[in-house]
């Protein structure tokens, strides 16, 4: 799941963080 967060960090960390955590 680290890759998803890293990849989202470039876009919307707020939105990606919720999706990755969910």
N, C-alpha and C positions, 0 to 999 in steps of 0.2 A: 504493500500500500504506500510505501515511501515514494515510489516512482510517480504515482498519481498526484501526490501532494507537490512533488518537485515540478512536475509538468504544469500543474495548475498555478503554481506560484507566479508564473509568467503572466497568467491571465487574471482570473478573479480569485484570489486566495480565499476570500470570504465565502463565495459560492462553492468553490471546489472543496474547501475544508468541510463544509457541511455534508456534501455528497460523499466524500471519502470516509468521513466518520460514520455516516448512516450506513 
